[in-house]
């Protein structure tokens, strides 16, 4: 194994994880040192940082692929840049896989093991390998595009929704506002809160996909929670001639109030 990484902490983390699994590891602080080791040492897999002093990881990968024994050596890029452009650039340079920092040791070991297993069957199942790799790359690209859309939804839609709610509040402060207009403004506030909650739910789903969603448990007042829900549904219920009633058996529950 060859780890080309200019950050000492990241080098040692990757080295410890791989040596614990029985891999022999060589370390390099920059691309030139890594290329020199690759020419002299029997390297089975390369972990290559994208941002390196001097020659960057993309150029280093292209040089490795140009070497006679470098065409089939798995190259796994390590980068803190999680975007479609970086991912596509890594593929064009000849990368086999793409890991974003901070790298979790368990995921690193799994990816290395998978890269080595793929290399061992590549000669026999080349067509199947290319299909699986393309599907995995497409899934990764879709994931990155989904994250970009999620960022748009969360950051670009929150402001107009909050603006709707603010304007509705301004209307409701007008004591001369007719009853039907007041009811409409109340409904706008209610729907704006629903939209805001949906946007936050999308953000929670995105965090959950990345393993970053951490619930913060507290004692939640169930009575206040239900009262708030009923208040949001009151206008819609009245229009449909529906009466809302509550029956609570417990005053508190232990939960994350933001996720309820």
N, C-alpha and C positions, 0 to 999 in steps of 0.2 A: 504494500500500500504506500502511495505517495500523497502526502498532504502539503499543498502549496498555499500557504496562508501567512499574511504579514502580521496578523494580530497574534501575539503570544498566547493569550488566554484561550482563543479559539483553537489554536494549534494543539495546545495541551489537552483541551476538552475532547477534541476528535481523536487524538492519539490514545488517551486513556480508554475511551469507549471501544476503540477498535482492538487495542492490545488485550483488553479484557475478554474479547471474543476470540483471541488466539491469532490475530493478524500481526505480521511483522510490518512495522511502520517506518518510513523514511520521512523526514521533515525538511521543508524548504521555506525560506522567508520571502522569496520573490520568484518570478518566472524563470529568470536565467539559472538560478540555482536548481530549480525544479527540472528544467530541461536537461541540465548536466547530469542530474541523478537519474533521469529517465533513460539516458543513453548508456549509463554504466551499470545500473541496477535492474534486476528482474522485477518489474513493476506489474502487478496484476490489475490495479485500479487506481485512479487518480481523483483526489478531492481538490478542486481548483477554485480558488477565490476569484471573483470577477475583478475587483478593484485591487490591483497590486502596484507597487512602485515600479516605474519603468515600463516594462511590457505588461499590458493588462491580460486578464485571464482569457479573453476571446482570442487575442493574437497568439498566446501561448498554446491554446488548444489547436489552432490552425497549424502551428509548427509541429505539434505532436502528430496530428493526422497526416502530415506530409512525410513523416519518417516511416521507413519500411515496416517496423514493428509497432507503429503507433496507430494503425488503422483500426485495429480490433480491441484496443485497450479501453475499457470503460472510463469515461470522464464525467464526473458529477460536479456541476458548478455550485458554488456556495456564494450567496449574495444577500445583501440587505435590501435590495431593490426589488420590490414585488410588483411588477407591471408587465403587461403583454409585450412591450417593446424589448425589454431585457430578456424575457423568455425566448422570443423569436430570434434575437441575436445569438443567444446561447445555442440554439438549434442549428443556426446557419454556420456557426463556428465548428460544429461537430460534436456538441455535448450529447451525452446519453441521458442525463437526468439533471434536475434543477431543484436545489434546496434553498429555502429562504432562512436567513438568520433572524433570531437566535435559533440554532439547530438543537433539537432535542436528541440526546445520545441514542435513545431507543429507535427513533426514526432514522437516524444516520446509519445505524447498524443494519436496519431492515433494507434501506435503499442500497447500501453497499452489497449486501448479500444478494439482493435481487439483480443488481447490475452484473455481478459475477456469474450468477446462474444463467442470466440471459446470454452472456458471452459464451458459456459452455455449450449452449444448445443452438447458438446462432448459425453455425455452419450447417447443421442438419435441418433446422427449421427457419431458414432465413426469411422466407415469405411470410410465415406466421409471425415472426419477430417484428418485421416491418409493420404488419397490420396492428399488432398490439401496441407498438411504440406510437404509431400514428393516432390510435384511439386514446392512449394515455395523454399524448400531447394535446389532442383536441379537448379532452376533459380539463386539462390544466388551463388551456386558453379560455375555455368557457368559465372556469372558476374565477380567473382573473377579470374577465369581462363582467361577470356577475358582481364582483366586488366593486368594480368601477361604477356600475349602474346603482348598486346599493349606496355608494357614497353620494351619488347624485340625488337619489331619493331622499336620503337622510338630511344632507346639508342644504340642498337647493329647494326642497319642498317645505322644510320646517319654517322658513321665514314667511312665505305667503300664508301658510296656515296660521301661524302666530299673529300675523297682521289681520287676518279675518276675525280671529277671536278678539283682538284688541279693539277693532272698529265696532264689533258687536257690543263690547263692554261700554264704549263711549255712547252708543245709542241708548243702552239701558239706563245710563245715568240721567237721561233727559226725562224729567218728571212729566213733561207735557206730551210724551210719546203716546200715540193711540194704542189701545189694547192689542189690536191685531198686529201692529208693527212691533210692539214689545214681545209678543209671542213669537214672531218671526225672528227677532234678534236673539231671543232665548234659544230657539232652535238652531240658529247659526252657531251660537256658542257651543251648544251640545255637539253638533256635527263636527265642529273644529276640534274639539277635544277628542272625539273618536278618531279623526284623521291623525291627530298628533300621536295618539296611542298606537295607531297602526304603523306609523313611521318608526316609532321607538321599537315596536315589535320586530320590524324588519331589521333594525340594527341589532337587536338581541339575537335574531336568527343568524345573522352574519357572524356575530361573536361566537355563537354556539358551533357553527361550522368550523371555525378556526380553533376551537377548544379554549376560547378566552372568556366565556361567559361564567362568571363566578357569582352565584346567588349570595346575598347578604341577609341572613335570617334574623328577623326581629319579631316581637309580639305585635301582631296586627289587630287593630280594633275592628272586629267584624261588623259591628253595628254601624260605625262610621263609614266603612267600606260599602256596605249594602245601601246605606242612605245616599251616598254619592252616586251609586249606579242608578238608583231609583230617580234621583234628581235629573240625571242625564236622559232617562227614558220617559220622564213625566209628560213632556209635550207630545211626543209620538203616541204614548198610551192614551192621553186625553182625546186626541184626534180620532183614535180608533175605538173610543169608548171602552177602554180596557182599564180595569182597576188593579193597581199594583198593591200586593200585600206581602209582608215579610214574616217569616217564622224562624227565629234563630235559636239554636240549642246551645251554642257556645259563644261567649263574649269575645274570646281572643283565639287566634291561631298563630302558630309559628311559621312564618313564610317571608319571602322577599316581597315587600309591598309594591315595588316597581315592576315586578313580573306578574302580578295578579291581574 
